């Protein structure tokens, strides 16, 4: 009651003096300013490494960079991007030495050190083979019938079936591990492998960039499909910032900006 009388008196006093006076109590509270936020993010490729390998810079590098920028801009954070091999970046994220990664499949083990901010597209793992061997291979175990190894990204998640097969001694000679997407593609170009496990959208990307490879290598079958996530280091990124990132991604996920980026690259959200 007394507060209302005080506000009315202040307004009347302003009118009498012909001043645009507004009682402070009637003004909406300004939102608290967010503290500065600078995040270091991993990309599985670097422009320098790609150029050194003599390969064209894959478009998914730009796609991933733009998705990270979309998130950080919405959260009000500045972004620094570093390139390093996938296994090394997992270790850096675990130790809190980098803050963000993307295209991360969910596993219980990863959740121990990575906070899953939100999914950014649907990954579909396919087996790509030299087309002369397609009639031999209808399922993952059939790679034992191949005359050579299949390229795989070290520490990548290709689903439960591959996780089990990769532990079996008889399959190990048929799996050639690479530390980056570029290195894996390089194995294919140099014919050190007869095929590889690949995300379907990445296969389509390098097929467009390298028609000679597209003419020789084709999809044998789909192995696994799951959403992949942007993640933040639990050790390196404070809880409040991680919550801020989740809120920001929730606001842009599936929205016009997010879908426009994916559409430009021909990638799927669901």
C-alpha positions in Angstrom: 0.0 0.0 0.0 2.7 2.5 1.0 4.8 1.5 -2.1 1.8 2.3 -4.4 1.3 5.7 -2.7 5.0 6.5 -3.1 4.9 5.7 -6.8 1.8 7.8 -7.3 3.4 10.7 -5.5 6.5 10.5 -7.6 4.5 10.5 -10.8 2.4 13.5 -9.7 5.5 15.4 -8.7 7.0 14.8 -12.2 3.8 16.0 -13.9 3.7 19.2 -11.8 7.3 20.0 -12.8 6.5 19.1 -16.5 9.2 16.4 -16.4 9.1 12.9 -17.9 9.7 11.3 -14.5 9.0 7.6 -14.1 9.2 5.9 -10.8 12.1 3.4 -10.7 9.9 0.8 -9.1 7.7 0.8 -12.3 10.6 0.1 -14.7 11.2 -3.6 -15.7 14.4 -5.0 -14.2 17.2 -5.2 -16.8 18.5 -8.7 -17.4 21.8 -9.5 -15.7 24.8 -9.1 -18.0 26.3 -12.4 -19.0 30.0 -12.8 -18.1 32.5 -12.9 -21.0 32.8 -16.4 -22.5 35.6 -17.6 -24.8 35.6 -21.2 -26.0 38.1 -23.3 -27.9 36.6 -25.8 -30.3 38.0 -28.8 -32.1 37.6 -29.6 -35.8 38.8 -32.9 -37.1 40.6 -31.2 -40.0 42.8 -28.2 -40.3 43.4 -26.2 -43.4 47.1 -26.5 -43.2 47.1 -30.3 -42.8 44.6 -30.7 -45.6 46.7 -28.6 -48.0 49.8 -30.5 -47.0 48.1 -33.8 -47.9 47.3 -32.4 -51.3 43.5 -32.8 -50.8 40.8 -30.2 -51.3 39.4 -28.8 -48.1 36.2 -30.8 -47.4 33.0 -28.7 -47.2 32.1 -30.4 -43.9 35.0 -28.3 -42.3 33.0 -25.2 -43.2 29.7 -26.8 -42.2 31.0 -27.7 -38.7 32.7 -24.3 -38.3 29.4 -22.5 -39.0 27.4 -24.7 -36.7 29.8 -23.9 -33.9 29.6 -20.2 -34.7 25.8 -20.3 -34.7 25.9 -21.8 -31.2 28.6 -19.4 -29.8 27.0 -16.3 -31.3 23.6 -17.2 -29.7 25.3 -17.8 -26.4 27.3 -14.6 -26.6 30.7 -16.4 -26.6 33.7 -15.8 -28.7 35.0 -18.8 -30.6 38.5 -20.1 -31.4 38.9 -23.2 -33.6 41.8 -25.6 -33.5 42.5 -28.6 -35.8 43.7 -31.9 -34.3 43.2 -35.6 -34.9 40.0 -37.1 -33.4 41.7 -39.3 -30.8 43.9 -36.5 -29.5 40.9 -34.1 -29.3 39.0 -36.6 -27.2 41.9 -36.7 -24.8 42.1 -32.9 -24.8 38.4 -32.6 -24.1 38.6 -35.1 -21.3 41.4 -33.1 -19.7 39.6 -29.8 -20.1 42.3 -28.4 -22.6 39.7 -27.8 -25.3 36.1 -26.8 -24.7 33.9 -28.0 -27.5 33.6 -30.8 -30.1 30.8 -31.9 -32.5 29.7 -34.9 -34.4 29.9 -36.8 -31.1 27.8 -40.0 -30.8 26.5 -40.6 -27.3 28.0 -43.3 -25.2 27.9 -43.7 -21.4 31.7 -43.6 -21.3 31.8 -40.2 -23.1 29.2 -38.7 -20.9 31.6 -39.0 -18.0 33.7 -36.2 -19.4 31.5 -34.6 -22.1 28.3 -32.7 -21.5 26.0 -33.3 -24.4 24.8 -29.8 -25.4 22.4 -31.0 -28.1 22.2 -32.9 -31.4 23.0 -31.0 -34.6 22.3 -33.6 -37.4 21.6 -37.3 -38.0 24.7 -39.4 -38.9 24.3 -42.5 -41.1 27.3 -44.9 -41.2 27.7 -46.8 -44.4 30.3 -49.3 -45.7 31.9 -47.9 -48.9 33.6 -50.5 -51.0 35.4 -50.9 -54.3 32.5 -51.9 -56.5 34.1 -55.1 -57.7 33.7 -56.5 -54.1 30.0 -55.5 -53.6 28.6 -58.9 -54.4 30.7 -60.5 -51.6 29.6 -58.2 -48.8 26.1 -58.0 -47.4 26.9 -57.6 -43.7 29.7 -56.4 -41.5 31.1 -59.9 -40.8 31.6 -60.4 -44.6 34.6 -58.0 -44.5 36.5 -61.2 -43.7 36.0 -62.1 -47.4 37.8 -59.0 -48.7 41.3 -59.1 -50.0 42.3 -56.0 -48.0 41.4 -53.8 -45.0 38.6 -51.3 -44.5 39.5 -47.8 -43.3 38.0 -46.6 -40.0 38.4 -43.5 -37.8 40.2 -44.3 -34.6 37.9 -44.0 -31.5 34.9 -43.2 -33.6 31.5 -44.8 -32.7 30.0 -46.9 -35.5 27.4 -48.7 -33.3 27.2 -51.7 -31.1 27.8 -54.3 -33.9 31.1 -52.7 -34.9 32.1 -52.2 -31.3 31.8 -56.0 -30.8 33.5 -56.9 -34.1 36.4 -54.6 -33.5 37.4 -56.6 -30.4 37.5 -59.9 -32.2 41.0 -61.0 -33.1 40.1 -62.4 -36.5 38.7 -59.0 -37.7 41.6 -56.8 -36.5 43.8 -57.3 -39.7 40.8 -56.1 -41.7 40.5 -52.8 -39.9 42.9 -50.0 -40.9 42.7 -47.1 -38.4 43.2 -43.5 -39.3 43.4 -40.4 -37.0 41.4 -38.0 -39.2 38.9 -37.9 -42.0 41.5 -36.6 -44.4 43.9 -39.4 -43.5 41.2 -42.0 -44.0 40.4 -40.6 -47.4 44.1 -40.6 -48.2 44.2 -44.3 -47.5 41.5 -44.8 -50.1 43.1 -42.7 -52.7 46.4 -44.5 -52.3 44.6 -47.9 -52.5 45.9 -48.9 -49.1 42.3 -50.0 -48.2 39.5 -51.5 -50.3 36.8 -49.5 -48.6 35.9 -47.6 -45.5 33.3 -46.9 -42.9 32.0 -43.4 -43.6 29.2 -41.1 -42.7 26.9 -41.1 -45.8 26.9 -37.3 -46.1 30.7 -37.3 -46.0 30.8 -40.0 -48.7 28.6 -37.8 -50.9 30.8 -34.8 -50.3 34.1 -36.5 -51.4 32.2 -38.2 -54.2 31.4 -34.8 -55.6 35.0 -33.6 -55.1 36.7 -36.7 -56.5 34.6 -38.2 -59.4 37.3 -40.8 -60.1 36.7 -42.2 -56.6 32.9 -42.0 -56.9 33.2 -44.1 -60.1 35.1 -46.8 -58.3 33.7 -46.9 -54.7 30.0 -47.4 -53.8 27.9 -47.9 -50.8 27.5 -51.6 -49.8 25.1 -51.2 -47.0 24.1 -49.0 -44.0 25.6 -50.1 -40.7 24.3 -47.7 -38.1 22.4 -44.4 -37.7 22.2 -42.1 -34.7 22.0 -38.3 -33.9 25.4 -36.7 -33.3 25.9 -33.9 -30.7 27.8 -30.8 -29.9 29.5 -31.5 -26.6 31.3 -29.4 -24.0 34.1 -30.5 -21.7 32.9 -31.1 -18.1 36.3 -30.3 -16.7 37.1 -27.3 -18.9 33.8 -25.5 -19.2 32.0 -24.3 -16.0 28.5 -25.6 -15.3 26.9 -22.2 -15.7 28.5 -21.8 -19.2 27.4 -25.3 -20.2 23.8 -24.5 -19.2 24.1 -21.2 -21.2 25.2 -23.2 -24.2 22.3 -25.7 -23.8 19.8 -22.8 -23.6 21.3 -21.1 -26.7 21.3 -24.3 -28.8 17.7 -25.1 -27.7 16.7 -21.7 -29.1 18.4 -22.2 -32.5 18.0 -26.0 -33.0 15.7 -26.8 -35.9 15.2 -23.1 -36.6 15.7 -21.2 -39.9 19.4 -20.6 -39.4 20.2 -24.2 -38.4 18.1 -25.7 -41.2 19.5 -23.3 -43.8 23.1 -24.3 -43.0 22.2 -28.0 -43.2 20.2 -27.6 -46.4 23.1 -25.8 -48.1 25.3 -28.8 -47.5 22.6 -31.4 -48.1 22.7 -32.8 -44.6 19.8 -34.1 -42.6 18.4 -33.1 -39.2 16.0 -36.0 -38.8 
